[in-house]
Amino acid sequence: MVAITTKFRDRDINEGMAAGFTAYLEKLNEEQLLNQIDKLINKGKQ
C-alpha cells in the first residue's frame, strides 16, 4: 500500500509506515509517485 498525503512530517511518515504502508509519499509529487509505482511493480516481478 502506498500512502499519498499532505501530512509529511517525520512523525506522520513513521506512523504511516508502522500502520503497514510500503511507501509514504507527499501528495502531488508526480515524479516521486511514478518512481514508487515502478519500484513496486518491479518488486512484484521478483
Secondary structure, 3 states (H helix, E strand, C coil): CEEEECCCCHHHHHHHHHCCCCEEEECCCHHHHHHHHHHHHHHHCC
